[in-house]
Amino acid sequence: MVGGYAGKILRVNLSSGKTSSEDLNMEWAKLFIGGKGLGAKYLYEETKPKADPLSPDNVFILMTGPLVGTTAPCASKYAIYTKSPLTNTFLDSYMGGYLGAELKFAGFDGVIIKGKAEKPVYLWITDGKAELRDAKDLWGLDIHETDKQIREKLGDKEVKIAAIGPAGENLVRMACITVDLYRQAGRGGGGAVMGSKNLKAIAVRGHQGISVPNIEEFVKLTNDIMKNDVLTEDNLWAKTDGTPGFLQMVQEGGILPTRNFQMGIFEHADDIDGDAVKKILIRRRACYGCPLGCGNLTQIKEGPFAGTLIEGPDYETLALGGSNCYIHDLGAIAKYNLLCDKLGLDTISTGDTIAFAMECYEKGLITKKDTNGLELTFGNVEAYIEMPNLIAYRKAIGDILAEGVKRAAEKIGKESNRFAVHVKGLEFPGYEPRGSIGMALAYATSDRGACHMRSWPVNDEVFGDMDPFTTEGKAQLVIHGGIGQNLYCAKWSLVVCDFYAIGWENIAKLASAATGWDLSVDDMKLIGERIWNLIRLFNVREGFTRKDDIIPYRILNDPLKGGKADGHVVTLEDFNKMLDEYYKLRGWDKEGRPTKEKLKELGLA
Ligand code: SF4
């Protein structure tokens, strides 16, 4: 018996309004496991090459993995898989909360959505059945109100809901999807893909169980892993501090994005760091089956933003919505976080885009005529707090910024592309590569643009012993490191949370125990590499080549100011050296295309 899977895929054709279910392709499951692997496989096979991401031709997939919904610790995650409207690359974007487990309990491993509904709808999935329901009266509502009204309509408080807000409806390219109010598939514009399909929300409720081949052995294994590998020093930071605890470490390393990546340290970091967030903490929140519970439910107690209640802000929001915009009022950042959550905006890309606009304003490239009269300077809370609304509703300069920094710079011109900080159109997360050169390679080769969740050399270069300024060993680290691309692929095929630092051995043990297949460490390494290469094939098919695997002008040319990396750039020579080595180690040609031999070796040819 193969365990871990519900065994069914739900198909939804929004154009015809029909839903159907089919058996999960078990041949593919064995080759790609689930989550990132299966999501990528279905997307690769079913998306027309060069499809417009915001057209009915784009395919939108929700996929879980064999551990989701079981007793395995931190295996609560699931993701959307689609073609990104921000980057035109493959996109996977992971969510926490309970919806993934609920989908399995409803009898489905994944949902494949195609076409476009004539009118706004939401998808209601429960216990092996699915239907599209009218969402006319929900269109235009923010995500919190949408969530409330769907719960009322369904008369079930326990239903799990993924929804978009006005940003997704208005096809803002950095629109996110929010689950159960506080958890997001943030990056890459999945919310705009849902908006383009007139799909306002997905609501799920299930009551079935998940079988594994030997329940006693499985529980014994997961208990052992919980005790000896999860609740340990490597992961307990998530339980005690959550991600805000990173801020001081990143500041000390001199890689905290500040003033649109002009500086690597923030003079007001103390106002927005982990200790500051602890002062507004109400309680911790966890995803399904997670003993770490990294979520901080917080409330601002005083000042103009008193009463603001959010789960957050997490490190990325503090960095990109805080220091990068030169904002050090924690209340304002919390309010920004809440606005983004309700409007359905990715706090990382939105923060970077506001910071980019602030620099444009200070350089005189845009004026008050463009900003609705706002004095859009770095650190100006009054203007900053208006920006999420302008972007989500595409008002004034918000209409241009809603396209992301790459397209905004193309429209604004006047060499603003020199400080538009992105890779392939995806704005940078919170780690400055001029003080962690491996991150330059990690961002450039990431499958969805600048992303810290494909490989994270910061751990070795800034928090560990590796030299953060030399190129030696960085290609190896990015591909094969303990937080490298291949391991991430395997981990996200199961799907295990990013914050549990799981190693290959437990990946193999858990995958075997859940499915009943005898999967060794080498098998899982091969599967991880296979997934990464399949996604590379997707991006190559979309026209991406070596010229796109590049870091932005600012990182290559403008010396960083302040902190340990003061004066550093990543030279083109160093960057190309790492990239050549990376392609060679990957078994790709000089243009970054997987060779026939490599594809054969991975069973992809
Ligand atoms: S560590 Fe945090 S994000 Fe990960 S599963 Fe636990 S609560 Fe969710």
Residues whose N, C-alpha, C, O or C-beta is under 5 A from the ligand:
A	BS01	SF4	C74 S76 G96 A238 R285 A286 C287 C290 L292 G293 C294 G295 C497 F499
